[in-house]
């Protein structure tokens, strides 16, 4: 079987990228990114935060029915030949957990994220 990587794209040193199509849950916008296969989901969230001004703490990226984990790579989540289709869901769960954690640093970070919305 072929590798789930688009060999035509260049720019990350080894010439391989994965097309990541991110759609908001309302379906009104779609963000197309070409990223290195080893990119972590947290790296995708950084790009979404930069483009759509939604702090990473409030993003849940979902592929099909599976919530993607921040520490996993794009390559580990690709299901077809060269792309990953993801829905971005706005969620308060991460902020709620941070505020309830008792960790002052996490609480302050969560409050800053609220200010970015």
N, CA, C and O atoms as a Tinker XYZ file with bonds, in Angstrom:
   468  protein
     1  N      0.843000   -1.196000    0.000000    73     2
     2  CA     0.000000    0.000000    0.000000    64     1     3
     3  C      0.880000    1.249000    0.000000    63     2     4     5
     4  O      1.983000    1.254000    0.546000    81     3
     5  N      0.373000    2.284000   -0.613000    73     3     6
     6  CA     1.108000    3.537000   -0.658000    64     5     7
     7  C      1.077000    4.227000    0.696000    63     6     8     9
     8  O      0.151000    4.035000    1.484000    81     7
     9  N      2.081000    5.018000    0.951000    73     7    10
    10  CA     2.147000    5.816000    2.169000    64     9    11
    11  C      1.075000    6.892000    2.130000    63    10    12    13
    12  O      0.814000    7.445000    1.062000    81    11
    13  N      0.432000    7.215000    3.275000    73    11    14
    14  CA    -0.615000    8.242000    3.302000    64    13    15
    15  C     -0.026000    9.642000    3.310000    63    14    16    17
    16  O     -0.376000   10.472000    4.149000    81    15
    17  N      0.870000    9.893000    2.369000    73    15    18
    18  CA     1.574000   11.161000    2.318000    64    17    19
    19  C      1.561000   11.656000    0.880000    63    18    20    21
    20  O      1.748000   10.874000   -0.052000    81    19
    21  N      1.343000   12.945000    0.702000    73    19    22
    22  CA     1.320000   13.544000   -0.625000    64    21    23
    23  C      2.749000   13.868000   -1.037000    63    22    24    25
    24  O      3.355000   14.781000   -0.476000    81    23
    25  N      3.294000   13.151000   -1.993000    73    23    26
    26  CA     4.683000   13.323000   -2.421000    64    25    27
    27  C      4.886000   14.588000   -3.249000    63    26    28    29
    28  O      6.028000   14.999000   -3.455000    81    27
    29  N      3.817000   15.214000   -3.728000    73    27    30
    30  CA     3.944000   16.375000   -4.608000    64    29    31
    31  C      4.253000   17.661000   -3.858000    63    30    32    33
    32  O      4.809000   18.592000   -4.439000    81    31
    33  N      3.911000   17.727000   -2.608000    73    31    34
    34  CA     4.109000   18.950000   -1.831000    64    33    35
    35  C      5.539000   19.035000   -1.339000    63    34    36    37
    36  O      6.155000   18.017000   -1.024000    81    35
    37  N      6.068000   20.241000   -1.271000    73    35    38
    38  CA     7.433000   20.465000   -0.792000    64    37    39
    39  C      7.413000   21.468000    0.354000    63    38    40    41
    40  O      6.427000   22.178000    0.554000    81    39
    41  N      8.508000   21.519000    1.100000    73    39    42
    42  CA     8.633000   22.588000    2.070000    64    41    43
    43  C      9.015000   22.178000    3.468000    63    42    44    45
    44  O      9.330000   23.047000    4.281000    81    43
    45  N      9.006000   20.883000    3.800000    73    43    46
    46  CA     9.363000   20.509000    5.159000    64    45    47
    47  C     10.675000   19.742000    5.221000    63    46    48    49
    48  O     10.954000   19.060000    6.207000    81    47
    49  N     11.477000   19.851000    4.176000    73    47    50
    50  CA    12.778000   19.214000    4.211000    64    49    51
    51  C     12.793000   17.862000    3.527000    63    50    52    53
    52  O     13.688000   17.597000    2.724000    81    51
    53  N     11.812000   16.981000    3.825000    73    51    54
    54  CA    11.837000   15.667000    3.196000    64    53    55
    55  C     10.855000   15.566000    2.038000    63    54    56    57
    56  O     10.765000   14.512000    1.408000    81    55
    57  N     10.110000   16.637000    1.735000    73    55    58
    58  CA     9.245000   16.666000    0.574000    64    57    59
    59  C      7.876000   16.067000    0.786000    63    58    60    61
    60  O      7.083000   16.058000   -0.155000    81    59
    61  N      7.547000   15.567000    1.963000    73    59    62
    62  CA     6.264000   14.930000    2.217000    64    61    63
    63  C      5.381000   15.818000    3.082000    63    62    64    65
    64  O      5.833000   16.378000    4.080000    81    63
    65  N      4.110000   15.940000    2.687000    73    63    66
    66  CA     3.147000   16.640000    3.535000    64    65    67
    67  C      1.823000   15.908000    3.510000    63    66    68    69
    68  O      1.550000   15.109000    2.614000    81    67
    69  N      1.022000   16.189000    4.491000    73    67    70
    70  CA    -0.346000   15.692000    4.570000    64    69    71
    71  C     -1.260000   16.897000    4.463000    63    70    72    73
    72  O     -1.048000   17.912000    5.125000    81    71
    73  N     -2.279000   16.777000    3.624000    73    71    74
    74  CA    -3.284000   17.824000    3.497000    64    73    75
    75  C     -4.268000   17.667000    4.648000    63    74    76    77
    76  O     -4.886000   16.613000    4.803000    81    75
    77  N     -4.413000   18.714000    5.454000    73    75    78
    78  CA    -5.348000   18.700000    6.576000    64    77    79
    79  C     -6.467000   19.681000    6.247000    63    78    80    81
    80  O     -6.233000   20.881000    6.102000    81    79
    81  N     -7.675000   19.161000    6.132000    73    79    82
    82  CA    -8.854000   19.988000    5.865000    64    81    83
    83  C     -9.628000   20.109000    7.168000    63    82    84    85
    84  O    -10.150000   19.123000    7.688000    81    83
    85  N     -9.698000   21.336000    7.692000    73    83    86
    86  CA   -10.360000   21.569000    8.975000    64    85    87
    87  C    -11.615000   22.394000    8.726000    63    86    88    89
    88  O    -11.556000   23.482000    8.152000    81    87
    89  N    -12.739000   21.867000    9.160000    73    87    90
    90  CA   -14.016000   22.542000    8.984000    64    89    91
    91  C    -14.588000   22.866000   10.360000    63    90    92    93
    92  O    -14.532000   22.057000   11.285000    81    91
    93  N    -15.139000   24.072000   10.467000    73    91    94
    94  CA   -15.833000   24.408000   11.713000    64    93    95
    95  C    -17.086000   23.560000   11.815000    63    94    96    97
    96  O    -17.633000   23.135000   10.797000    81    95
    97  N    -17.545000   23.308000   13.027000    73    95    98
    98  CA   -18.698000   22.441000   13.233000    64    97    99
    99  C    -19.936000   22.986000   12.502000    63    98   100   101
   100  O    -20.781000   22.207000   12.062000    81    99
   101  N    -20.049000   24.310000   12.370000    73    99   102
   102  CA   -21.173000   24.908000   11.637000    64   101   103
   103  C    -21.026000   24.692000   10.134000    63   102   104   105
   104  O    -21.990000   24.862000    9.388000    81   103
   105  N    -19.833000   24.319000    9.685000    73   103   106
   106  CA   -19.597000   24.020000    8.286000    64   105   107
   107  C    -19.421000   25.231000    7.392000    63   106   108   109
   108  O    -19.343000   25.095000    6.171000    81   107
   109  N    -19.358000   26.423000    7.992000    73   107   110
   110  CA   -19.317000   27.643000    7.190000    64   109   111
   111  C    -17.924000   28.031000    6.720000    63   110   112   113
   112  O    -17.805000   28.874000    5.830000    81   111
   113  N    -16.878000   27.461000    7.274000    73   111   114
   114  CA   -15.510000   27.781000    6.858000    64   113   115
   115  C    -14.684000   26.510000    6.827000    63   114   116   117
   116  O    -14.910000   25.578000    7.599000    81   115
   117  N    -13.723000   26.497000    5.918000    73   115   118
   118  CA   -12.803000   25.360000    5.838000    64   117   119
   119  C    -11.388000   25.903000    5.704000    63   118   120   121
   120  O    -11.128000   26.795000    4.897000    81   119
   121  N    -10.484000   25.363000    6.495000    73   119   122
   122  CA    -9.078000   25.745000    6.464000    64   121   123
   123  C     -8.293000   24.578000    5.887000    63   122   124   125
   124  O     -8.391000   23.453000    6.378000    81   123
   125  N     -7.512000   24.846000    4.840000    73   123   126
   126  CA    -6.680000   23.823000    4.205000    64   125   127
   127  C     -5.226000   24.061000    4.599000    63   126   128   129
   128  O     -4.688000   25.146000    4.381000    81   127
   129  N     -4.595000   23.049000    5.177000    73   127   130
   130  CA    -3.199000   23.145000    5.577000    64   129   131
   131  C     -2.416000   21.985000    4.988000    63   130   132   133
   132  O     -2.934000   20.871000    4.904000    81   131
   133  N     -1.191000   22.225000    4.584000    73   131   134
   134  CA    -0.263000   21.164000    4.202000    64   133   135
   135  C      0.812000   21.134000    5.279000    63   134   136   137
   136  O      1.546000   22.103000    5.468000    81   135
   137  N      0.894000   20.006000    5.982000    73   135   138
   138  CA     1.783000   19.917000    7.132000    64   137   139
   139  C      2.587000   18.620000    7.076000    63   138   140   141
   140  O      2.186000   17.648000    6.437000    81   139
   141  N      3.723000   18.630000    7.755000    73   139   142
   142  CA     4.583000   17.454000    7.816000    64   141   143
   143  C      3.858000   16.318000    8.549000    63   142   144   145
   144  O      3.133000   16.572000    9.511000    81   143
   145  N      4.045000   15.076000    8.109000    73   143   146
   146  CA     3.366000   13.928000    8.723000    64   145   147
   147  C      3.631000   13.781000   10.222000    63   146   148   149
   148  O      2.763000   13.312000   10.959000    81   147
   149  N      4.816000   14.175000   10.677000    73   147   150
   150  CA     5.156000   14.034000   12.101000    64   149   151
   151  C      4.588000   15.160000   12.966000    63   150   152   153
   152  O      4.755000   15.135000   14.185000    81   151
   153  N      3.919000   16.149000   12.358000    73   151   154
   154  CA     3.323000   17.247000   13.117000    64   153   155
   155  C      2.324000   16.698000   14.115000    63   154   156   157
   156  O      1.490000   15.859000   13.774000    81   155
   157  N      2.407000   17.167000   15.335000    73   155   158
   158  CA     1.466000   16.763000   16.382000    64   157   159
   159  C      0.149000   17.524000   16.208000    63   158   160   161
   160  O      0.114000   18.600000   15.612000    81   159
   161  N     -0.911000   16.957000   16.727000    73   159   162
   162  CA    -2.223000   17.613000   16.677000    64   161   163
   163  C     -2.156000   18.963000   17.388000    63   162   164   165
   164  O     -2.843000   19.902000   16.987000    81   163
   165  N     -1.350000   19.073000   18.422000    73   163   166
   166  CA    -1.178000   20.357000   19.108000    64   165   167
   167  C     -0.628000   21.412000   18.149000    63   166   168   169
   168  O     -0.970000   22.588000   18.266000    81   167
   169  N      0.225000   21.003000   17.198000    73   167   170
   170  CA     0.751000   21.922000   16.190000    64   169   171
   171  C     -0.329000   22.392000   15.225000    63   170   172   173
   172  O     -0.321000   23.541000   14.784000    81   171
   173  N     -1.257000   21.499000   14.901000    73   171   174
   174  CA    -2.392000   21.873000   14.052000    64   173   175
   175  C     -3.246000   22.903000   14.792000    63   174   176   177
   176  O     -3.701000   23.881000   14.200000    81   175
   177  N     -3.460000   22.675000   16.087000    73   175   178
   178  CA    -4.256000   23.614000   16.885000    64   177   179
   179  C     -3.610000   24.998000   16.929000    63   178   180   181
   180  O     -4.312000   26.009000   16.926000    81   179
   181  N     -2.295000   25.049000   16.968000    73   179   182
   182  CA    -1.595000   26.345000   16.940000    64   181   183
   183  C     -1.918000   27.099000   15.649000    63   182   184   185
   184  O     -2.172000   28.303000   15.676000    81   183
   185  N     -1.905000   26.386000   14.515000    73   183   186
   186  CA    -2.219000   27.015000   13.228000    64   185   187
   187  C     -3.672000   27.478000   13.187000    63   186   188   189
   188  O     -3.964000   28.556000   12.669000    81   187
   189  N     -4.582000   26.674000   13.725000    73   187   190
   190  CA    -5.996000   27.052000   13.779000    64   189   191
   191  C     -6.160000   28.292000   14.655000    63   190   192   193
   192  O     -6.899000   29.211000   14.300000    81   191
   193  N     -5.473000   28.320000   15.794000    73   191   194
   194  CA    -5.549000   29.474000   16.698000    64   193   195
   195  C     -5.067000   30.736000   15.990000    63   194   196   197
   196  O     -5.669000   31.799000   16.136000    81   195
   197  N     -3.999000   30.624000   15.236000    73   195   198
   198  CA    -3.447000   31.774000   14.518000    64   197   199
   199  C     -4.414000   32.266000   13.426000    63   198   200   201
   200  O     -4.604000   33.470000   13.258000    81   199
   201  N     -5.012000   31.339000   12.699000    73   199   202
   202  CA    -5.876000   31.692000   11.570000    64   201   203
   203  C     -7.266000   32.130000   12.003000    63   202   204   205
   204  O     -7.783000   33.129000   11.502000    81   203
   205  N     -7.878000   31.396000   12.928000    73   203   206
   206  CA    -9.270000   31.666000   13.309000    64   205   207
   207  C     -9.398000   32.363000   14.667000    63   206   208   209
   208  O    -10.516000   32.633000   15.106000    81   207
   209  N     -8.298000   32.655000   15.331000    73   207   210
   210  CA    -8.304000   33.345000   16.636000    64   209   211
   211  C     -9.140000   32.608000   17.677000    63   210   212   213
   212  O     -9.883000   33.219000   18.445000    81   211
   213  N     -9.005000   31.285000   17.687000    73   211   214
   214  CA    -9.654000   30.452000   18.715000    64   213   215
   215  C     -8.537000   29.792000   19.508000    63   214   216   217
   216  O     -7.814000   28.954000   18.970000    81   215
   217  N     -8.382000   30.153000   20.779000    73   215   218
   218  CA    -7.290000   29.587000   21.580000    64   217   219
   219  C     -7.306000   28.056000   21.571000    63   218   220   221
   220  O     -8.365000   27.429000   21.558000    81   219
   221  N     -6.122000   27.481000   21.578000    73   219   222
   222  CA    -5.965000   26.025000   21.544000    64   221   223
   223  C     -6.759000   25.336000   22.649000    63   222   224   225
   224  O     -7.309000   24.255000   22.438000    81   223
   225  N     -6.821000   25.945000   23.804000    73   223   226
   226  CA    -7.519000   25.361000   24.948000    64   225   227
   227  C     -8.993000   25.087000   24.645000    63   226   228   229
   228  O     -9.584000   24.186000   25.240000    81   227
   229  N     -9.591000   25.847000   23.731000    73   227   230
   230  CA   -11.011000   25.719000   23.413000    64   229   231
   231  C    -11.279000   24.869000   22.176000    63   230   232   233
   232  O    -12.435000   24.692000   21.792000    81   231
   233  N    -10.247000   24.349000   21.556000    73   231   234
   234  CA   -10.421000   23.557000   20.338000    64   233   235
   235  C    -10.468000   22.066000   20.649000    63   234   236   237
   236  O     -9.676000   21.556000   21.442000    81   235
   237  N    -11.408000   21.381000   20.011000    73   235   238
   238  CA   -11.425000   19.925000   19.973000    64   237   239
   239  C    -11.427000   19.577000   18.496000    63   238   240   241
   240  O    -12.336000   19.964000   17.761000    81   239
   241  N    -10.418000   18.852000   18.066000    73   239   242
   242  CA   -10.345000   18.420000   16.671000    64   241   243
   243  C    -10.834000   16.977000   16.604000    63   242   244   245
   244  O    -10.345000   16.103000   17.319000    81   243
   245  N    -11.811000   16.750000   15.726000    73   243   246
   246  CA   -12.470000   15.453000   15.634000    64   245   247
   247  C    -12.386000   14.940000   14.209000    63   246   248   249
   248  O    -12.655000   15.674000   13.259000    81   247
   249  N    -12.011000   13.676000   14.063000    73   247   250
   250  CA   -11.996000   13.017000   12.765000    64   249   251
   251  C    -12.982000   11.858000   12.838000    63   250   252   253
   252  O    -12.770000   10.894000   13.573000    81   251
   253  N    -14.057000   11.964000   12.072000    73   251   254
   254  CA   -15.129000   10.970000   12.173000    64   253   255
   255  C    -15.796000   11.110000   13.529000    63   254   256   257
   256  O    -16.409000   12.136000   13.823000    81   255
   257  N    -15.678000   10.085000   14.347000    73   255   258
   258  CA   -16.234000   10.135000   15.700000    64   257   259
   259  C    -15.150000   10.140000   16.767000    63   258   260   261
   260  O    -15.441000    9.987000   17.953000    81   259
   261  N    -13.889000   10.317000   16.344000    73   259   262
   262  CA   -12.751000   10.226000   17.262000    64   261   263
   263  C    -12.175000   11.616000   17.541000    63   262   264   265
   264  O    -11.820000   12.344000   16.614000    81   263
   265  N    -12.085000   11.977000   18.821000    73   263   266
   266  CA   -11.400000   13.212000   19.213000    64   265   267
   267  C     -9.898000   12.959000   19.127000    63   266   268   269
   268  O     -9.385000   12.017000   19.731000    81   267
   269  N     -9.196000   13.805000   18.371000    73   267   270
   270  CA    -7.761000   13.630000   18.182000    64   269   271
   271  C     -6.995000   14.126000   19.402000    63   270   272   273
   272  O     -7.300000   15.185000   19.950000    81   271
   273  N     -6.012000   13.359000   19.815000    73   271   274
   274  CA    -5.217000   13.677000   21.001000    64   273   275
   275  C     -4.058000   14.602000   20.628000    63   274   276   277
   276  O     -3.403000   14.396000   19.606000    81   275
   277  N     -3.806000   15.613000   21.451000    73   275   278
   278  CA    -2.771000   16.611000   21.178000    64   277   279
   279  C     -1.396000   15.998000   20.913000    63   278   280   281
   280  O     -0.642000   16.516000   20.088000    81   279
   281  N     -1.063000   14.920000   21.588000    73   279   282
   282  CA     0.276000   14.322000   21.474000    64   281   283
   283  C      0.431000   13.398000   20.264000    63   282   284   285
   284  O      1.547000   12.985000   19.951000    81   283
   285  N     -0.673000   13.064000   19.576000    73   283   286
   286  CA    -0.569000   12.155000   18.435000    64   285   287
   287  C     -0.163000   12.909000   17.171000    63   286   288   289
   288  O     -0.392000   14.113000   17.057000    81   287
   289  N      0.435000   12.201000   16.236000    73   287   290
   290  CA     0.898000   12.820000   14.989000    64   289   291
   291  C     -0.198000   12.770000   13.927000    63   290   292   293
   292  O     -1.155000   12.003000   14.032000    81   291
   293  N     -0.034000   13.606000   12.904000    73   291   294
   294  CA    -0.962000   13.568000   11.773000    64   293   295
   295  C     -0.939000   12.190000   11.126000    63   294   296   297
   296  O     -1.990000   11.619000   10.837000    81   295
   297  N      0.255000   11.656000   10.899000    73   295   298
   298  CA     0.399000   10.374000   10.227000    64   297   299
   299  C     -0.362000    9.271000   10.957000    63   298   300   301
   300  O     -0.946000    8.394000   10.320000    81   299
   301  N     -0.360000    9.309000   12.279000    73   299   302
   302  CA    -1.060000    8.293000   13.067000    64   301   303
   303  C     -2.576000    8.397000   12.908000    63   302   304   305
   304  O     -3.296000    7.451000   13.229000    81   303
   305  N     -3.066000    9.532000   12.418000    73   303   306
   306  CA    -4.508000    9.749000   12.310000    64   305   307
   307  C     -5.048000    9.732000   10.883000    63   306   308   309
   308  O     -6.259000    9.824000   10.686000    81   307
   309  N     -4.170000    9.615000    9.882000    73   307   310
   310  CA    -4.604000    9.627000    8.483000    64   309   311
   311  C     -5.301000    8.315000    8.150000    63   310   312   313
   312  O     -4.802000    7.233000    8.459000    81   311
   313  N     -6.474000    8.432000    7.509000    73   311   314
   314  CA    -7.232000    7.241000    7.148000    64   313   315
   315  C     -7.235000    6.989000    5.642000    63   314   316   317
   316  O     -7.402000    5.844000    5.222000    81   315
   317  N     -7.057000    8.014000    4.823000    73   315   318
   318  CA    -7.011000    7.784000    3.380000    64   317   319
   319  C     -5.624000    8.132000    2.847000    63   318   320   321
   320  O     -4.690000    8.318000    3.627000    81   319
   321  N     -5.485000    8.220000    1.559000    73   319   322
   322  CA    -4.170000    8.317000    0.931000    64   321   323
   323  C     -3.296000    9.483000    1.371000    63   322   324   325
   324  O     -2.132000    9.275000    1.715000    81   323
   325  N     -3.826000   10.713000    1.370000    73   323   326
   326  CA    -2.935000   11.846000    1.595000    64   325   327
   327  C     -3.572000   12.997000    2.360000    63   326   328   329
   328  O     -3.057000   14.115000    2.350000    81   327
   329  N     -4.693000   12.723000    3.023000    73   327   330
   330  CA    -5.353000   13.839000    3.702000    64   329   331
   331  C     -6.046000   13.394000    4.981000    63   330   332   333
   332  O     -6.328000   12.216000    5.200000    81   331
   333  N     -6.303000   14.387000    5.808000    73   331   334
   334  CA    -7.015000   14.178000    7.062000    64   333   335
   335  C     -8.132000   15.207000    7.110000    63   334   336   337
   336  O     -7.876000   16.409000    7.040000    81   335
   337  N     -9.358000   14.744000    7.229000    73   335   338
   338  CA   -10.520000   15.629000    7.308000    64   337   339
   339  C    -10.947000   15.722000    8.761000    63   338   340   341
   340  O    -11.235000   14.716000    9.410000    81   339
   341  N    -10.980000   16.955000    9.259000    73   339   342
   342  CA   -11.189000   17.200000   10.688000    64   341   343
   343  C    -12.285000   18.240000   10.878000    63   342   344   345
   344  O    -12.420000   19.171000   10.084000    81   343
   345  N    -13.061000   18.069000   11.934000    73   343   346
   346  CA   -14.031000   19.080000   12.350000    64   345   347
   347  C    -13.511000   19.722000   13.622000    63   346   348   349
   348  O    -13.096000   19.026000   14.550000    81   347
   349  N    -13.530000   21.061000   13.671000    73   347   350
   350  CA   -13.098000   21.780000   14.863000    64   349   351
   351  C    -14.351000   22.152000   15.664000    63   350   352   353
   352  O    -15.232000   22.861000   15.177000    81   351
   353  N    -14.404000   21.661000   16.890000    73   351   354
   354  CA   -15.515000   21.923000   17.784000    64   353   355
   355  C    -15.027000   22.863000   18.877000    63   354   356   357
   356  O    -13.971000   22.639000   19.470000    81   355
   357  N    -15.780000   23.894000   19.137000    73   355   358
   358  CA   -15.459000   24.815000   20.230000    64   357   359
   359  C    -15.930000   24.177000   21.531000    63   358   360   361
   360  O    -17.101000   23.820000   21.655000    81   359
   361  N    -15.029000   24.031000   22.503000    73   359   362
   362  CA   -15.341000   23.341000   23.749000    64   361   363
   363  C    -14.782000   24.098000   24.948000    63   362   364   365
   364  O    -13.679000   24.641000   24.885000    81   363
   365  N    -15.528000   24.133000   26.017000    73   363   366
   366  CA   -15.084000   24.768000   27.259000    64   365   367
   367  C    -14.476000   23.755000   28.225000    63   366   368   369
   368  O    -14.017000   24.131000   29.304000    81   367
   369  N    -14.466000   22.481000   27.854000    73   367   370
   370  CA   -14.015000   21.420000   28.752000    64   369   371
   371  C    -12.587000   21.630000   29.255000    63   370   372   373
   372  O    -12.332000   21.508000   30.453000    81   371
   373  N    -11.660000   21.943000   28.358000    73   371   374
   374  CA   -10.266000   22.147000   28.761000    64   373   375
   375  C    -10.120000   23.300000   29.737000    63   374   376   377
   376  O     -9.359000   23.212000   30.700000    81   375
   377  N    -10.849000   24.382000   29.489000    73   375   378
   378  CA   -10.794000   25.543000   30.384000    64   377   379
   379  C    -11.393000   25.201000   31.746000    63   378   380   381
   380  O    -10.851000   25.591000   32.780000    81   379
   381  N    -12.497000   24.480000   31.748000    73   379   382
   382  CA   -13.120000   24.080000   33.009000    64   381   383
   383  C    -12.177000   23.211000   33.835000    63   382   384   385
   384  O    -12.064000   23.389000   35.048000    81   383
   385  N    -11.507000   22.279000   33.182000    73   383   386
   386  CA   -10.559000   21.410000   33.882000    64   385   387
   387  C     -9.395000   22.219000   34.451000    63   386   388   389
   388  O     -8.967000   21.989000   35.582000    81   387
   389  N     -8.887000   23.165000   33.663000    73   387   390
   390  CA    -7.771000   23.995000   34.129000    64   389   391
   391  C     -8.185000   24.849000   35.320000    63   390   392   393
   392  O     -7.429000   24.974000   36.284000    81   391
   393  N     -9.369000   25.433000   35.265000    73   391   394
   394  CA    -9.833000   26.279000   36.366000    64   393   395
   395  C    -10.078000   25.475000   37.634000    63   394   396   397
   396  O     -9.880000   25.986000   38.737000    81   395
   397  N    -10.507000   24.222000   37.494000    73   395   398
   398  CA   -10.789000   23.372000   38.654000    64   397   399
   399  C     -9.548000   22.646000   39.173000    63   398   400   401
   400  O     -9.619000   21.968000   40.198000    81   399
   401  N     -8.424000   22.773000   38.489000    73   399   402
   402  CA    -7.229000   21.988000   38.813000    64   401   403
   403  C     -6.554000   22.373000   40.129000    63   402   404   405
   404  O     -5.874000   21.545000   40.736000    81   403
   405  N     -6.732000   23.613000   40.577000    73   403   406
   406  CA    -6.025000   24.061000   41.766000    64   405   407
   407  C     -4.610000   24.537000   41.467000    63   406   408   409
   408  O     -3.938000   25.072000   42.348000    81   407
   409  N     -4.153000   24.348000   40.239000    73   407   410
   410  CA    -2.829000   24.784000   39.795000    64   409   411
   411  C     -2.943000   26.236000   39.332000    63   410   412   413
   412  O     -3.575000   26.523000   38.315000    81   411
   413  N     -2.339000   27.128000   40.072000    73   411   414
   414  CA    -2.456000   28.570000   39.779000    64   413   415
   415  C     -2.002000   28.919000   38.364000    63   414   416   417
   416  O     -2.624000   29.745000   37.696000    81   415
   417  N     -0.927000   28.297000   37.913000    73   415   418
   418  CA    -0.407000   28.585000   36.571000    64   417   419
   419  C     -1.418000   28.162000   35.497000    63   418   420   421
   420  O     -1.675000   28.912000   34.556000    81   419
   421  N     -1.991000   26.957000   35.640000    73   419   422
   422  CA    -3.005000   26.492000   34.678000    64   421   423
   423  C     -4.246000   27.372000   34.734000    63   422   424   425
   424  O     -4.851000   27.662000   33.702000    81   423
   425  N     -4.629000   27.799000   35.942000    73   423   426
   426  CA    -5.801000   28.654000   36.078000    64   425   427
   427  C     -5.592000   29.996000   35.385000    63   426   428   429
   428  O     -6.477000   30.477000   34.677000    81   427
   429  N     -4.430000   30.595000   35.586000    73   427   430
   430  CA    -4.123000   31.890000   34.941000    64   429   431
   431  C     -4.087000   31.743000   33.425000    63   430   432   433
   432  O     -4.575000   32.608000   32.699000    81   431
   433  N     -3.504000   30.640000   32.951000    73   431   434
   434  CA    -3.451000   30.396000   31.513000    64   433   435
   435  C     -4.860000   30.260000   30.934000    63   434   436   437
   436  O     -5.143000   30.783000   29.856000    81   435
   437  N     -5.739000   29.563000   31.645000    73   435   438
   438  CA    -7.126000   29.404000   31.184000    64   437   439
   439  C     -7.835000   30.754000   31.139000    63   438   440   441
   440  O     -8.573000   31.039000   30.195000    81   439
   441  N     -7.616000   31.575000   32.146000    73   439   442
   442  CA    -8.248000   32.899000   32.164000    64   441   443
   443  C     -7.738000   33.773000   31.019000    63   442   444   445
   444  O     -8.509000   34.523000   30.420000    81   443
   445  N     -6.440000   33.677000   30.713000    73   443   446
   446  CA    -5.888000   34.399000   29.556000    64   445   447
   447  C     -6.543000   33.941000   28.266000    63   446   448   449
   448  O     -6.846000   34.749000   27.388000    81   447
   449  N     -6.759000   32.636000   28.159000    73   447   450
   450  CA    -7.391000   32.086000   26.954000    64   449   451
   451  C     -8.820000   32.615000   26.787000    63   450   452   453
   452  O     -9.259000   32.897000   25.672000    81   451
   453  N     -9.534000   32.745000   27.904000    73   451   454
   454  CA   -10.876000   33.345000   27.830000    64   453   455
   455  C    -10.793000   34.773000   27.278000    63   454   456   457
   456  O    -11.656000   35.198000   26.510000    81   455
   457  N     -9.764000   35.495000   27.668000    73   455   458
   458  CA    -9.590000   36.864000   27.209000    64   457   459
   459  C     -9.286000   36.953000   25.709000    63   458   460   461
   460  O     -9.529000   37.987000   25.086000    81   459
   461  N     -8.759000   35.876000   25.135000    73   459   462
   462  CA    -8.442000   35.839000   23.707000    64   461   463
   463  C     -9.659000   35.549000   22.833000    63   462   464   465
   464  O     -9.625000   35.761000   21.621000    81   463
   465  N    -10.726000   35.066000   23.452000    73   463   466
   466  CA   -11.933000   34.739000   22.652000    64   465   467
   467  C    -12.597000   35.972000   22.111000    63   466   468
   468  O    -13.614000   35.875000   21.425000    81   467
